[in-house]
């Protein structure tokens, strides 16, 4: 059974699934398919992605010789060429304080980053660092657009190596922004992508208690996004001690109730099962460790916890997949 649950299961499918979840890859497909059918027309008309771009009045300002000039940018993100992307990035990197222009440029770059062919181009034009600086912008709308652009760019492993430098800013936005806000959700989507591999898990360590709080207080979408991050972390054995030692609210065990939304419950059970299996292996090798009463371990794995009582009830759940996940916890495989 797979231990790591993402939007589409595997690492690669998980990354693509996130783009599909944002609607961008599908929109790109619609644009390209429409263009193929209407070869006699110079530009695509009717694709959702193009509509999203063209509604912005896609005439962007670029800096040249110390003055602001105008350059026409194609209305479809699929038609942007490297020099267009360079112009947009130079405009963002200029000293313009026009937030509407900044927002439009970030949306256009975000849509362009839905096409994998633009990932390297944007990175080579220093685009990741330019976009990343907007995570410190005071406007939540600008922050969200920057996070969305980085999210699409993070589906490239080379890009992740640069995006990691902004992970602390991303986590701070998740922690400090309004609960269930667009900024928070956009930050969580980027954290999901950046936690697909084990490379950057240590950047997220200090924010694990914050993630646990979001599981208690957040709305459904916030909980699902947060659990995707935590499932990725729990699939890394070296994160087991950090996760189990972290401070957690006791009400976290309510996630494992039979009335919990299926998408949340399955991910919560996967998270707990990953930790349980890793814990068994580590105790088998290194012996028992001490965990504080406020720790996640205390609420999940000490005797007679609410969590364990919930598991017994879940064995009667009508959903087969949920039963299978519960079985991983109730009847763990013996170590050889």
C-alpha positions in Angstrom: 0.0 0.0 0.0 1.3 3.5 -0.8 2.4 5.4 2.2 2.4 8.8 0.6 -0.9 10.3 -0.4 -0.9 13.2 -2.8 -3.3 14.6 -5.3 -2.6 11.8 -7.7 -0.6 9.3 -5.6 3.0 9.2 -6.9 5.5 12.1 -6.9 5.1 13.0 -10.6 1.4 12.4 -10.7 1.1 14.3 -7.4 2.7 17.4 -8.9 0.6 17.2 -12.1 -2.5 16.6 -10.0 -1.8 19.9 -8.1 -1.7 21.8 -11.4 -4.9 20.1 -12.5 -6.5 21.0 -9.2 -5.6 24.6 -9.8 -7.3 24.3 -13.2 -4.2 25.5 -15.1 -3.1 22.4 -17.0 -6.7 21.7 -18.1 -7.1 25.2 -19.3 -3.8 25.0 -21.2 -5.1 21.9 -22.9 -8.3 23.7 -23.9 -6.3 26.6 -25.4 -3.9 24.3 -27.4 -6.7 22.1 -28.6 -8.7 25.1 -29.7 -5.7 26.5 -31.5 -5.2 23.3 -33.4 -8.8 23.3 -34.7 -8.6 27.0 -35.8 -5.2 27.1 -37.5 -6.3 29.9 -39.9 -6.7 32.3 -36.9 -3.7 34.1 -35.6 -4.6 33.8 -32.0 -6.6 31.3 -29.9 -10.1 32.4 -29.0 -12.3 30.8 -26.3 -9.9 29.0 -24.0 -10.4 29.6 -20.3 -6.8 30.3 -19.8 -6.9 33.0 -22.5 -10.0 34.5 -21.0 -8.3 34.7 -17.6 -5.4 36.5 -19.2 -7.2 38.7 -21.7 -9.6 40.0 -19.1 -6.6 41.8 -17.5 -5.9 44.2 -20.4 -2.7 42.4 -21.2 -0.7 45.4 -22.3 2.2 45.4 -19.8 4.6 48.2 -18.8 8.4 47.5 -19.2 11.3 49.5 -18.0 13.6 50.9 -20.7 16.2 53.6 -20.4 14.8 54.8 -17.1 11.3 55.5 -18.5 8.2 53.4 -18.6 7.2 52.3 -22.1 4.4 50.1 -23.4 4.9 46.7 -25.1 2.1 44.5 -26.4 1.9 41.0 -24.8 0.0 38.2 -26.5 -3.4 37.6 -24.9 -2.9 33.9 -24.6 -0.3 32.5 -22.1 0.4 29.7 -24.7 1.7 32.4 -27.1 4.2 34.0 -24.8 7.7 33.8 -26.1 10.9 34.1 -24.0 11.3 37.8 -24.8 7.7 38.4 -23.5 8.5 36.6 -20.3 11.7 38.6 -19.9 9.8 41.8 -20.4 7.3 40.9 -17.7 10.0 40.0 -15.2 11.9 43.2 -15.9 8.7 45.1 -15.3 8.2 43.4 -12.0 11.8 44.0 -11.1 11.5 47.7 -11.8 10.6 50.3 -9.2 6.9 50.6 -10.3 4.5 50.9 -7.4 1.4 50.2 -9.5 0.0 47.2 -7.7 -2.6 46.5 -10.5 0.3 46.2 -13.0 2.2 43.9 -10.6 -0.9 41.8 -10.1 -1.5 41.4 -13.8 2.1 40.5 -14.5 2.1 37.9 -11.8 -1.1 36.3 -13.1 0.3 36.2 -16.6 3.5 34.6 -15.3 1.5 32.1 -13.2 -0.5 31.1 -16.3 2.7 30.8 -18.4 4.2 28.6 -15.7 1.4 26.1 -16.3 3.4 25.1 -19.4 6.5 23.1 -18.5 8.4 24.6 -21.4 8.5 27.9 -19.6 9.8 26.6 -16.3 13.5 26.8 -17.3 13.0 30.0 -19.2 11.5 31.9 -16.2 14.2 30.5 -13.9 17.0 31.5 -16.2 15.7 35.0 -16.3 16.0 35.2 -12.5 12.2 34.9 -12.4 11.9 32.8 -9.2 13.8 35.4 -7.2 11.9 38.3 -8.7 8.6 36.6 -8.0 9.6 35.5 -4.6 10.3 39.0 -3.4 6.5 39.7 -3.7 5.9 37.3 -0.8 6.8 40.3 1.4 4.3 42.6 -0.4 1.7 44.1 2.0 -1.2 43.3 -0.3 -2.8 39.8 0.2 -3.8 39.8 -3.4 -0.3 40.3 -4.6 1.0 37.7 -2.2 -1.5 35.2 -3.4 -0.6 35.7 -7.1 3.1 35.3 -6.3 2.4 32.1 -4.3 0.4 30.7 -7.2 3.1 31.5 -9.7 5.8 29.8 -7.5 3.4 26.9 -7.0 3.3 26.2 -10.8 7.1 26.8 -11.0 7.7 24.3 -8.2 6.7 21.4 -10.4 10.3 21.6 -11.7 12.9 20.1 -9.4 15.5 22.6 -10.4 13.2 25.4 -9.6 12.5 23.9 -6.2 16.2 24.4 -5.4 15.7 28.1 -5.7 12.1 28.2 -4.2 13.4 26.7 -1.0 15.0 30.0 -0.1 11.5 31.4 0.2 10.0 28.6 2.2 10.3 30.4 5.5 8.4 33.3 4.1 5.8 30.9 2.7 5.3 29.3 6.1 5.1 32.6 7.9 2.4 33.6 5.5 0.5 30.3 6.3 0.9 31.0 10.0 0.1 34.7 10.1 -2.5 35.2 7.4 -6.2 35.0 8.1 -7.6 31.5 8.7 -8.8 29.9 5.5 -7.7 32.9 3.4 -6.5 32.7 -0.2 -3.0 33.5 1.0 -3.1 30.6 3.5 -4.4 28.1 0.9 -1.9 29.3 -1.7 0.9 28.9 0.8 -0.3 25.4 1.7 -0.4 24.4 -2.0 3.2 25.4 -2.4 4.2 23.6 0.8 2.6 20.4 -0.6 4.7 20.6 -3.8 7.9 21.4 -1.8 7.3 18.5 0.6 6.9 15.8 -2.2 10.6 14.9 -1.8 12.4 14.7 1.5 14.9 17.5 0.5 13.2 20.4 2.2 11.3 18.9 5.1 13.6 20.5 7.7 12.4 23.9 6.4 9.0 23.0 7.7 9.9 21.6 11.1 9.2 24.8 13.1 5.7 25.2 11.7 4.4 21.7 12.5 2.5 22.9 15.5 0.9 25.5 13.3 -0.2 22.8 10.9 -1.8 20.9 13.7 -3.8 24.0 14.7 -5.0 24.4 11.2 -6.3 20.8 11.3 -8.5 21.8 14.3 -9.6 25.3 13.3 -9.5 25.3 9.5 -12.3 24.7 7.1 -12.5 21.6 4.9 -10.2 22.8 2.2 -7.6 24.1 4.7 -7.6 20.7 6.5 -7.2 18.7 3.3 -4.3 20.9 2.1 -2.6 20.7 5.5 -3.0 17.0 5.7 -1.3 16.6 2.3 1.7 18.4 3.7 1.7 16.3 6.9 1.3 13.0 5.0 4.4 13.9 3.0 6.3 14.7 6.1 5.2 11.5 7.8 6.4 9.4 4.9 9.9 10.5 5.8 11.2 8.3 8.7 13.6 11.0 9.8 10.7 13.3 10.5 8.9 10.8 12.9 10.5 12.1 16.1 10.0 15.7 15.2 6.3 15.2 14.3 5.5 13.1 17.4 7.4 15.4 19.7 5.6 18.5 18.4 2.9 20.3 20.5 -0.6 19.4 19.4 -4.1 20.2 20.5 -5.9 17.3 22.2 -8.9 18.0 20.0 -6.9 16.8 17.0 -8.2 13.3 17.7 -11.7 14.5 16.6 -10.4 14.2 13.0 -10.7 10.4 13.4 -14.4 10.4 14.1 -16.8 8.4 12.0 -18.6 11.6 10.9 -15.5 13.2 9.5 -15.4 14.1 5.8 -14.0 11.1 3.9 -11.2 13.1 2.2 -10.0 14.4 5.6 -10.4 11.0 7.4 -8.4 9.0 4.9 -5.5 11.4 4.9 -5.6 11.7 8.7 -5.5 7.9 9.0 -2.6 7.7 6.4 -0.7 10.3 8.4 -1.2 8.3 11.7 -0.4 5.0 10.1 2.8 6.3 8.6 3.9 7.6 12.0 2.9 4.3 13.7 4.9 2.2 11.3 8.0 4.4 11.5 7.7 4.5 15.3 7.5 0.7 15.5 10.7 0.4 13.4 12.6 3.0 15.4 11.6 1.6 18.8 12.6 -1.8 17.6 16.0 -0.4 16.8 16.6 2.3 19.3 14.2 1.6 22.2 11.5 3.7 23.8 11.7 7.5 23.8 10.1 10.0 26.2 7.4 12.3 24.9 5.8 15.2 26.7 2.1 15.2 27.7 1.3 17.9 25.1 2.9 16.0 22.3 1.2 14.4 19.3 2.5 11.1 20.5 0.6 11.5 23.8 -2.7 12.1 22.0 -2.3 9.3 19.5 -0.3 6.4 20.9 -0.5 6.4 24.7 -2.9 3.8 26.2 -6.6 4.3 26.2 -6.6 7.5 24.2 -9.7 8.9 22.4 -7.8 8.2 19.2 -7.7 4.4 19.9 -11.3 4.3 20.9 -12.2 6.1 17.6 -10.2 3.4 15.7 -12.3 0.6 17.2 -15.4 2.4 16.0 -14.0 3.0 12.5 -13.5 -0.8 12.0 -17.3 -0.8 11.5 -17.1 2.0 8.9 -18.9 1.1 5.6 -16.1 2.5 3.5 -13.7 -0.2 2.5 -10.7 2.2 2.0 -11.2 3.6 5.4 -11.3 0.1 7.0 -8.0 -0.7 5.2 -6.3 2.4 6.6 -7.6 1.6 10.1 -6.2 -1.9 9.7 -2.7 -0.5 9.2 -3.1 1.1 12.7 -4.9 -1.7 14.6 -3.1 -4.7 13.1 0.4 -3.4 12.1 2.7 -5.9 10.4 5.3 -7.4 12.6 8.9 -6.5 12.1 11.2 -9.2 10.8 
